[in-house]
Amino acid sequence: MPATTSLPHPPSLDALRSDGPISVFLDFDGTLVDIAPTPDSIRVPARIADRLAGLANELGGRLALISGRAISDIEGHTGTLAIARAGSHGADMRLPDGSHLAEAPAAIPADVRAELAGFARRHGFSLEEKPHGAALHYRSDPSLEDAGLAFAKEVSDRHGLEIKGGKCVIELVNPGAEKGAAVHAFMDHSLFAGSHPLFIGDDVTDEDGFAAVMAHGGTGILVGDRNPTLAQYRLADPAAVLNWLGIA
């Protein structure tokens, strides 16, 4: 497969819309905002919630944010979102009015959270607590990856959980929490049905989103560099994404 830098720039949003209705699914970290040393230190563009709401209105409501972060975490940085959104890798899916698209997700067991917290303290990881999962961050020391993955696998095997990897992060979630599943669920809803879906993301977990939109005849757009990828197009960074969406 060619290097990701050889992927072409996507056609303009207006050009894609000229062929019929489209849906846009967006990752958050690394896609709309630059990756930061810690989850809480991201710098969010001013009035991003309003900008996204305006874009959603232009698209007939067919815009959704699909992130590994919890919805409450995202809204803590952006303010209340009036668009479709899925948090915790798609475990928690909401329609624009805030109603659940599926059953409210369950949290991971309290004893798992305690195990992760103890491991993080002992081994130098940063623990991110989420309503439906928990994540070990090691951006400050990438050499911790192997130890973190080994521990996460042992815990996930004992408790029937799944591991989500990413850029210097290892997360444990309940089975079925997956960005591609969220895309399928949204595409089955009348708001999105019949549209040409686009998924824009930067990380390995976004490959599930790319695969899902392709199953609906859609298109994946990679942010940054990664190889291999299922994406057909590439945008350089979050600034390029905002410009391409017309919300910079």
Backbone bond lengths (Angstrom), bond angles and torsions (degrees), N, CA, C in turn:
res aa  C-N    CA-C-N  psi(-1)  N-CA   C-N-CA  omega(-1)  CA-C   N-CA-C  phi
1 M - - - 1.462 - - 1.519 109.10 -
2 P 1.331 119.15 139.75 1.459 120.91 -178.98 1.515 111.78 -67.51
3 A 1.324 115.49 158.11 1.465 120.18 176.29 1.516 109.68 -59.60
4 T 1.334 115.74 149.08 1.458 118.98 -175.98 1.517 112.14 -64.19
5 T 1.351 117.39 -26.96 1.450 118.91 -179.79 1.530 111.87 -63.74
6 S 1.345 117.79 -17.17 1.457 120.29 178.75 1.521 112.51 -85.15
7 L 1.325 117.15 -6.15 1.459 119.25 177.47 1.522 109.57 -65.98
8 P 1.322 117.76 139.70 1.467 119.06 -177.89 1.524 112.46 -75.57
9 H 1.313 114.55 160.34 1.459 121.71 171.43 1.521 107.65 -68.24
10 P 1.339 118.34 139.81 1.469 119.06 -179.23 1.518 111.98 -67.62
11 P 1.327 117.15 152.55 1.472 119.23 170.29 1.521 109.72 -56.41
12 S 1.304 117.19 160.68 1.462 120.31 -179.99 1.523 110.20 -63.16
13 L 1.313 114.68 156.10 1.457 119.79 177.94 1.526 110.72 -60.28
14 D 1.314 117.08 -39.16 1.473 120.42 178.52 1.522 111.23 -63.36
15 A 1.350 116.88 -39.41 1.458 120.07 178.83 1.525 110.93 -64.23
16 L 1.312 116.80 -41.91 1.463 120.48 178.73 1.524 111.00 -65.96
17 R 1.323 116.76 -38.79 1.468 120.53 -179.79 1.529 112.13 -69.59
18 S 1.319 117.03 -23.32 1.465 119.57 -178.03 1.523 112.19 -67.88
19 D 1.335 117.07 -19.26 1.460 121.13 -179.73 1.528 112.71 -90.46
20 G 1.331 117.74 -1.70 1.459 121.35 -179.49 1.510 110.68 137.29
21 P 1.325 117.30 178.54 1.460 120.22 -177.03 1.526 112.28 -64.62
22 I 1.316 116.29 140.26 1.457 121.80 176.43 1.523 109.51 -122.36
23 S 1.322 114.48 158.21 1.463 122.40 170.52 1.517 107.84 -120.01
24 V 1.313 116.71 144.29 1.462 121.23 179.41 1.524 108.74 -121.76
25 F 1.333 115.42 123.22 1.458 122.65 176.15 1.533 107.79 -112.04
26 L 1.322 116.20 128.06 1.462 122.02 -172.13 1.520 111.75 -122.15
27 D 1.318 116.29 130.89 1.451 121.68 163.91 1.536 107.52 -72.15
28 F 1.325 117.48 172.77 1.465 121.26 -178.00 1.528 111.31 -111.53
29 D 1.343 117.41 -76.06 1.466 120.51 -179.17 1.528 110.33 -65.28
30 G 1.326 115.86 129.85 1.453 120.54 -179.86 1.513 113.71 82.27
31 T 1.337 116.54 -5.03 1.468 121.51 -178.99 1.522 110.87 -121.22
32 L 1.316 117.21 -55.25 1.462 121.22 174.83 1.522 111.85 -96.68
33 V 1.324 116.88 -27.30 1.468 121.48 178.19 1.525 108.50 -130.60
34 D 1.310 116.49 149.01 1.464 120.83 178.77 1.527 110.23 -68.38
35 I 1.336 115.08 145.38 1.453 120.55 173.30 1.529 108.95 -60.63
36 A 1.329 116.08 138.42 1.462 121.54 -178.91 1.528 109.68 -121.32
37 P 1.349 117.83 164.83 1.463 120.30 -179.33 1.528 113.55 -57.78
38 T 1.334 117.12 -33.63 1.463 121.53 176.87 1.527 108.94 -134.15
39 P 1.333 117.90 156.62 1.467 119.86 -179.10 1.522 114.25 -57.68
40 D 1.318 117.08 -30.84 1.468 120.05 -176.72 1.526 113.48 -85.24
41 S 1.341 117.68 -8.97 1.465 119.67 -174.44 1.530 113.48 -98.79
42 I 1.330 117.42 14.06 1.463 119.80 177.67 1.532 110.64 -66.39
43 R 1.324 115.30 153.18 1.465 121.52 175.77 1.524 107.13 -110.96
44 V 1.308 115.78 114.66 1.462 122.03 -173.76 1.524 109.27 -97.83
45 P 1.332 117.98 132.80 1.474 119.96 178.37 1.524 111.50 -56.03
46 A 1.311 116.60 143.10 1.464 121.41 -179.13 1.525 110.81 -58.92
47 R 1.319 115.91 138.20 1.466 123.64 175.65 1.524 112.67 54.73
48 I 1.346 116.60 35.05 1.458 119.46 -177.39 1.530 111.18 -63.88
49 A 1.332 117.68 -33.68 1.469 119.72 179.06 1.526 110.50 -62.78
50 D 1.331 116.77 -42.07 1.467 120.30 178.40 1.524 111.02 -66.76
51 R 1.329 116.42 -40.16 1.462 119.59 179.79 1.524 111.05 -63.37
52 L 1.333 116.32 -42.07 1.461 120.02 179.15 1.525 110.79 -67.24
53 A 1.320 116.74 -38.90 1.464 119.79 178.19 1.520 110.70 -62.96
54 G 1.346 117.01 -39.07 1.456 120.18 177.87 1.513 111.75 -64.61
55 L 1.333 117.05 -41.86 1.458 120.55 177.65 1.524 110.69 -65.12
56 A 1.331 116.53 -41.56 1.464 119.54 178.09 1.523 110.71 -59.43
57 N 1.315 116.76 -40.33 1.468 120.25 178.64 1.534 110.75 -62.02
58 E 1.339 117.02 -41.36 1.460 120.75 177.98 1.528 111.49 -63.20
59 L 1.333 116.53 -31.13 1.465 121.58 -177.33 1.528 112.39 -93.59
60 G 1.297 117.20 12.60 1.457 119.45 -179.46 1.515 113.59 68.96
61 G 1.336 116.21 26.21 1.465 121.30 179.50 1.509 113.91 89.79
62 R 1.328 117.96 -3.91 1.473 121.09 -172.85 1.536 111.71 -87.71
63 L 1.309 115.71 60.73 1.462 123.47 176.30 1.513 107.79 -135.41
64 A 1.316 117.13 131.70 1.463 120.59 179.41 1.517 110.27 -140.23
65 L 1.322 115.66 140.00 1.450 123.45 173.43 1.526 107.12 -94.74
66 I 1.330 117.47 127.98 1.463 121.70 179.41 1.518 107.77 -128.11
67 S 1.319 116.89 109.49 1.464 121.88 -169.13 1.522 111.57 -132.50
68 G 1.324 114.54 156.28 1.454 119.15 170.14 1.509 112.61 -72.68
69 R 1.319 117.10 -21.99 1.465 120.35 176.97 1.527 110.52 -70.55
70 A 1.321 115.66 155.50 1.457 120.32 170.48 1.525 109.34 -69.22
71 I 1.327 116.69 150.05 1.464 120.61 178.48 1.525 110.66 -57.63
72 S 1.326 116.94 -42.45 1.468 119.70 -179.50 1.517 111.41 -62.23
73 D 1.331 117.04 -34.67 1.460 121.45 177.98 1.529 109.74 -66.54
74 I 1.329 116.96 -48.32 1.466 120.15 179.46 1.526 110.14 -58.12
75 E 1.336 116.33 -48.56 1.462 119.55 -176.92 1.523 112.16 -67.51
76 G 1.339 117.08 -21.06 1.453 119.50 172.92 1.522 112.14 -65.25
77 H 1.324 116.33 -23.62 1.470 121.83 178.73 1.527 112.20 -99.46
78 T 1.327 117.27 -32.25 1.469 120.52 -172.71 1.519 113.72 -102.06
79 G 1.319 117.42 -19.45 1.455 120.98 -165.34 1.520 108.99 87.41
80 T 1.309 116.59 174.29 1.465 121.11 -176.31 1.524 110.89 -60.31
81 L 1.329 115.32 132.91 1.459 122.04 179.74 1.522 110.10 -97.90
82 A 1.321 116.25 132.55 1.465 121.32 178.72 1.522 110.17 -109.01
83 I 1.340 115.67 36.87 1.458 122.11 177.89 1.524 108.56 -127.52
84 A 1.313 116.99 167.05 1.462 119.83 172.22 1.523 108.40 -62.49
85 R 1.324 116.61 143.67 1.453 119.56 -179.91 1.527 109.75 -155.80
86 A 1.328 113.90 151.09 1.457 121.63 177.11 1.519 107.81 -134.67
87 G 1.310 116.78 123.45 1.456 121.94 179.17 1.508 111.44 -108.09
88 S 1.330 115.61 172.53 1.462 122.48 177.74 1.524 111.47 53.42
89 H 1.334 115.39 49.02 1.469 122.75 179.34 1.522 112.62 60.09
90 G 1.317 116.28 30.50 1.460 119.94 177.57 1.505 114.71 94.32
91 A 1.331 117.98 1.37 1.466 119.86 179.63 1.527 111.54 -68.77
92 D 1.312 117.16 -31.45 1.465 123.04 -176.94 1.527 108.17 -117.90
93 M 1.338 116.79 103.48 1.464 121.58 -174.84 1.517 110.50 -111.79
94 R 1.335 116.00 129.61 1.462 121.56 -178.41 1.526 110.27 -126.78
95 L 1.305 115.64 146.32 1.454 122.28 172.13 1.531 108.74 -85.64
96 P 1.327 118.79 170.04 1.471 119.63 -176.25 1.523 114.70 -54.72
97 D 1.329 117.70 -30.40 1.468 119.65 179.89 1.524 113.06 -82.17
98 G 1.334 117.14 1.94 1.456 121.19 178.36 1.508 114.43 93.26
99 S 1.328 118.63 -8.35 1.464 120.77 179.73 1.523 110.50 -71.84
100 H 1.335 115.70 149.84 1.463 121.04 -179.70 1.523 110.28 -72.10
101 L 1.332 115.91 137.00 1.454 120.76 175.33 1.520 110.53 -78.90
102 A 1.322 116.87 -27.93 1.463 122.61 177.69 1.522 107.57 -139.17
103 E 1.319 116.45 -174.23 1.460 120.08 178.84 1.519 110.31 -58.75
104 A 1.328 115.55 145.03 1.462 119.89 176.91 1.521 109.00 -60.03
105 P 1.329 118.59 133.72 1.463 121.65 -175.38 1.523 112.53 -73.96
106 A 1.329 114.24 156.41 1.460 120.58 177.79 1.519 110.28 -90.15
107 A 1.322 115.40 151.94 1.459 120.70 174.97 1.524 109.70 -79.53
108 I 1.339 117.20 158.56 1.455 119.14 172.38 1.526 108.17 -73.46
109 P 1.339 117.87 156.32 1.471 120.53 -175.39 1.526 113.49 -58.66
110 A 1.326 115.47 148.18 1.461 120.89 -178.48 1.526 111.53 -62.47
111 D 1.348 117.98 -34.34 1.464 118.96 -178.81 1.525 111.59 -69.90
112 V 1.335 116.36 -28.30 1.465 119.03 174.36 1.520 109.99 -67.50
113 R 1.328 116.84 -43.79 1.464 120.15 177.30 1.527 110.99 -58.18
114 A 1.328 116.32 -41.02 1.462 120.25 -179.87 1.528 110.91 -65.68
115 E 1.332 116.58 -40.55 1.465 119.84 177.91 1.530 110.96 -62.75
116 L 1.327 116.38 -44.43 1.468 120.23 -179.91 1.523 111.00 -63.96
117 A 1.329 116.67 -41.98 1.456 120.19 -179.69 1.528 110.97 -62.26
118 G 1.335 116.73 -43.97 1.463 120.33 179.04 1.518 111.82 -64.46
119 F 1.330 116.97 -42.55 1.461 121.22 178.60 1.525 110.76 -62.92
120 A 1.330 116.53 -43.35 1.465 120.36 179.98 1.526 111.12 -60.53
121 R 1.316 116.83 -43.84 1.473 120.74 -179.60 1.530 110.97 -62.76
122 R 1.321 116.14 -42.46 1.464 120.25 -174.56 1.527 113.16 -73.72
123 H 1.328 117.16 -28.48 1.462 119.43 -168.34 1.522 114.53 -117.96
124 G 1.320 118.44 5.22 1.457 119.77 172.26 1.515 115.97 88.44
125 F 1.327 117.26 16.64 1.455 120.47 174.99 1.528 110.10 -87.63
126 S 1.313 116.05 159.13 1.456 121.84 170.14 1.525 107.49 -101.22
127 L 1.326 117.19 126.55 1.462 121.39 -178.32 1.520 110.18 -95.08
128 E 1.328 115.99 129.11 1.463 121.61 174.47 1.529 108.11 -108.99
129 E 1.304 116.47 113.25 1.465 121.66 177.78 1.526 109.51 -81.93
130 K 1.327 116.48 135.54 1.460 121.93 177.69 1.522 108.84 -130.69
131 P 1.336 118.08 155.48 1.459 119.05 178.89 1.523 113.49 -59.86
132 H 1.348 116.90 -29.71 1.468 120.00 -173.49 1.519 112.67 -122.71
133 G 1.317 117.39 15.07 1.457 121.30 179.99 1.507 109.89 -178.64
134 A 1.321 115.73 -170.33 1.467 121.24 176.43 1.517 107.53 -155.67
135 A 1.338 116.01 146.95 1.456 120.29 -173.37 1.525 110.97 -130.95
136 L 1.340 114.94 142.15 1.448 123.18 174.09 1.524 108.22 -101.58
137 H 1.335 116.63 119.07 1.459 121.40 178.70 1.527 109.58 -103.46
138 Y 1.351 115.72 140.88 1.462 119.55 -178.98 1.528 111.14 -139.90
139 R 1.328 116.76 32.10 1.464 119.88 -179.75 1.529 111.28 -61.48
140 S 1.322 117.17 -30.35 1.465 119.81 -179.48 1.531 112.19 -72.97
141 D 1.346 117.79 -17.40 1.464 121.93 179.64 1.532 109.23 -151.76
142 P 1.341 117.86 84.25 1.468 120.98 -177.69 1.521 114.41 -58.92
143 S 1.349 118.01 -18.37 1.462 119.93 179.69 1.527 112.47 -67.49
144 L 1.333 117.19 -10.75 1.464 120.91 -179.68 1.531 112.54 -78.21
145 E 1.321 117.65 -6.00 1.467 120.46 -171.68 1.525 113.26 -55.86
146 D 1.320 118.30 -50.70 1.464 120.71 -174.79 1.528 111.59 -61.67
147 A 1.333 116.73 -43.59 1.465 119.84 179.39 1.519 110.62 -64.22
148 G 1.342 116.73 -40.27 1.454 120.05 179.35 1.515 112.60 -65.44
149 L 1.325 116.64 -42.24 1.468 119.91 179.65 1.523 111.10 -66.07
150 A 1.330 117.49 -40.71 1.462 120.27 179.46 1.526 110.74 -62.68
151 F 1.324 116.32 -44.18 1.467 119.78 178.80 1.530 110.80 -65.30
152 A 1.321 117.30 -44.79 1.461 120.59 -179.63 1.524 111.25 -61.25
153 K 1.321 117.47 -39.58 1.471 119.84 179.47 1.524 110.91 -64.97
154 E 1.323 116.33 -41.77 1.476 119.71 -179.93 1.530 110.19 -63.10
155 V 1.344 117.60 -43.44 1.459 121.02 179.81 1.528 110.93 -69.02
156 S 1.318 116.74 -42.79 1.472 119.57 -178.39 1.523 111.19 -64.56
157 D 1.336 117.71 -37.81 1.461 120.58 178.83 1.520 111.23 -64.71
158 R 1.325 116.83 -39.08 1.472 120.40 -179.10 1.517 112.54 -70.38
159 H 1.333 117.06 -32.85 1.461 120.86 -171.66 1.529 113.68 -109.81
160 G 1.319 118.31 2.96 1.457 120.37 178.72 1.518 113.21 67.11
161 L 1.338 116.36 36.74 1.457 121.32 179.96 1.525 109.88 -103.68
162 E 1.322 116.79 174.30 1.450 122.56 177.05 1.523 110.22 -117.99
163 I 1.324 115.43 151.25 1.459 122.24 179.42 1.525 109.19 -103.40
164 K 1.325 115.64 132.39 1.456 121.65 172.65 1.531 107.82 -114.53
165 G 1.327 115.90 121.77 1.451 120.21 177.78 1.516 110.25 -95.66
166 G 1.310 116.47 168.79 1.453 121.96 178.21 1.502 110.02 -174.26
167 K 1.320 116.63 -162.75 1.455 121.70 -178.63 1.526 109.72 -74.56
168 C 1.342 115.45 96.81 1.467 123.00 179.87 1.524 111.65 59.79
169 V 1.325 116.83 39.02 1.459 121.04 176.41 1.522 109.17 -147.03
170 I 1.333 115.35 141.82 1.465 123.49 176.22 1.514 106.63 -128.95
171 E 1.326 116.36 123.68 1.460 119.90 -174.57 1.519 110.95 -124.92
172 L 1.323 115.94 143.23 1.455 122.36 173.15 1.523 109.04 -107.58
173 V 1.338 115.57 130.60 1.461 122.05 -178.53 1.521 108.91 -139.16
174 N 1.307 115.88 166.35 1.462 120.57 174.12 1.523 110.40 -71.70
175 P 1.331 117.61 152.88 1.465 120.30 178.39 1.527 111.52 -55.70
176 G 1.325 115.88 143.45 1.457 121.09 177.23 1.512 114.46 94.12
177 A 1.338 117.48 -9.38 1.469 120.44 177.50 1.521 107.90 -80.42
178 E 1.324 116.49 102.93 1.461 120.34 -171.66 1.520 108.82 -157.41
179 K 1.328 116.38 134.80 1.459 120.60 -173.07 1.524 112.28 -62.65
180 G 1.314 116.93 -34.76 1.455 119.26 177.90 1.519 112.52 -63.93
181 A 1.327 116.61 -38.20 1.465 119.99 177.84 1.522 110.59 -63.69
182 A 1.343 116.32 -35.88 1.465 119.60 177.44 1.522 110.72 -65.71
183 V 1.331 117.39 -41.59 1.467 119.97 176.81 1.524 110.63 -58.69
184 H 1.321 116.75 -47.19 1.467 120.18 179.68 1.531 111.18 -59.69
185 A 1.337 116.29 -42.15 1.469 119.57 -179.00 1.525 110.84 -64.42
186 F 1.320 117.45 -43.67 1.463 119.68 178.09 1.535 110.96 -65.02
187 M 1.328 117.24 -41.58 1.462 120.44 -178.29 1.519 112.17 -66.74
188 D 1.320 117.38 -22.61 1.464 121.14 176.46 1.524 112.24 -81.01
189 H 1.339 116.37 -11.63 1.463 120.18 179.70 1.528 109.55 -85.35
190 S 1.324 115.81 148.14 1.468 120.36 -175.82 1.525 113.16 -58.94
191 L 1.335 117.95 -28.04 1.457 120.84 -179.36 1.532 111.94 -62.40
192 F 1.339 116.16 -36.82 1.461 121.54 -174.50 1.530 113.22 -105.69
193 A 1.311 117.84 -18.73 1.466 121.75 -172.11 1.525 111.86 -57.54
194 G 1.329 115.83 139.01 1.456 121.52 176.42 1.509 115.12 84.67
195 S 1.327 117.61 -0.22 1.467 120.85 -179.18 1.529 110.52 -94.57
196 H 1.322 115.06 165.42 1.468 122.41 173.83 1.526 107.38 -91.20
197 P 1.351 118.13 111.16 1.463 119.06 -173.64 1.532 113.16 -87.91
198 L 1.327 114.99 143.27 1.457 123.37 172.98 1.524 107.74 -118.94
199 F 1.322 116.78 137.57 1.465 120.33 173.29 1.517 107.57 -121.07
200 I 1.337 116.05 128.15 1.463 121.98 -178.41 1.529 108.30 -117.54
201 G 1.328 117.10 119.72 1.459 120.16 -178.61 1.510 111.99 -160.60
202 D 1.320 115.49 166.08 1.461 120.72 -173.70 1.515 115.02 -116.98
203 D 1.327 118.45 -19.72 1.461 120.67 -167.04 1.527 111.48 -109.19
204 V 1.333 115.22 172.72 1.459 120.01 -176.65 1.524 111.67 -62.25
205 T 1.332 118.26 -33.86 1.463 120.16 178.93 1.524 112.12 -67.30
206 D 1.333 117.12 -19.76 1.458 120.40 178.17 1.521 112.41 -76.19
207 E 1.339 116.98 -13.43 1.461 119.51 174.88 1.528 110.52 -61.82
208 D 1.335 117.43 -32.55 1.470 120.40 175.44 1.523 110.25 -63.10
209 G 1.336 116.38 -37.38 1.458 120.45 176.61 1.511 111.74 -67.05
210 F 1.344 116.55 -41.81 1.460 119.67 177.36 1.529 110.54 -59.60
211 A 1.341 116.13 -46.35 1.464 120.02 -179.21 1.532 111.25 -61.24
212 A 1.333 116.10 -38.38 1.461 119.82 -177.79 1.525 111.68 -68.16
213 V 1.337 117.50 -44.36 1.468 117.62 -179.62 1.526 110.55 -68.13
214 M 1.326 117.31 -33.29 1.459 119.75 176.66 1.521 111.15 -63.49
215 A 1.333 117.07 -35.57 1.466 120.61 177.42 1.523 111.61 -64.59
216 H 1.334 116.75 -22.36 1.463 121.69 176.93 1.534 111.32 -101.18
217 G 1.336 116.75 18.29 1.454 121.03 179.65 1.506 114.39 78.03
218 G 1.342 117.19 17.92 1.452 121.29 -173.97 1.515 114.22 -100.77
219 T 1.329 115.42 -160.17 1.450 122.85 -165.65 1.525 111.36 -137.42
220 G 1.339 116.59 137.93 1.455 122.05 174.58 1.512 111.26 -102.93
221 I 1.327 116.55 138.06 1.460 122.45 178.71 1.529 108.04 -124.38
222 L 1.314 116.47 114.06 1.457 122.30 -179.53 1.520 110.10 -82.54
223 V 1.328 116.29 140.84 1.463 122.03 173.75 1.524 107.84 -106.97
224 G 1.335 116.32 121.70 1.449 120.20 -177.95 1.516 111.68 87.16
225 D 1.329 116.31 -147.95 1.460 122.32 -176.69 1.519 111.15 -124.65
226 R 1.295 116.14 133.70 1.466 122.31 168.67 1.514 107.77 -164.18
227 N 1.313 116.66 142.28 1.455 121.66 -179.69 1.527 108.36 -144.83
228 P 1.339 117.75 128.70 1.463 128.38 5.16 1.526 112.17 -82.89
229 T 1.308 115.74 166.16 1.466 122.05 176.55 1.520 109.33 -150.79
230 L 1.324 115.37 153.74 1.467 121.16 174.96 1.522 112.35 -86.53
231 A 1.327 116.59 -8.72 1.462 120.11 -175.40 1.525 111.12 -65.04
232 Q 1.327 114.52 148.60 1.475 120.50 177.51 1.527 112.38 -98.31
233 Y 1.340 116.62 -20.51 1.456 120.77 -177.91 1.523 109.13 -132.99
234 R 1.335 114.82 171.09 1.466 119.80 -177.53 1.520 110.70 -144.56
235 L 1.333 115.18 139.91 1.455 123.39 168.53 1.521 107.77 -119.82
236 A 1.309 117.68 145.01 1.462 121.10 -167.84 1.519 114.01 -67.81
237 D 1.348 117.78 -41.68 1.458 120.93 -171.08 1.530 108.70 -165.68
238 P 1.340 117.75 175.87 1.463 119.50 -179.28 1.527 113.79 -56.78
239 A 1.318 118.08 -35.90 1.468 119.31 177.82 1.524 110.34 -60.75
240 A 1.333 116.81 -40.56 1.461 120.71 178.00 1.519 111.42 -66.32
241 V 1.334 116.89 -35.26 1.467 120.78 177.29 1.528 110.40 -63.31
242 L 1.319 116.23 -48.16 1.463 120.01 -179.16 1.532 110.91 -61.66
243 N 1.311 116.02 -40.43 1.462 119.55 177.65 1.526 111.32 -64.43
244 W 1.320 116.59 -44.69 1.466 120.56 -178.39 1.531 111.28 -64.23
245 L 1.326 115.91 -36.66 1.470 120.38 177.86 1.520 112.69 -75.61
246 G 1.337 116.68 -13.90 1.463 120.36 -178.52 1.509 114.16 77.89
247 I 1.353 116.47 26.27 1.465 119.96 -178.63 1.523 111.67 -124.45
248 A 1.334 116.91 20.40 1.474 120.25 -179.93 1.524 110.34 -69.12
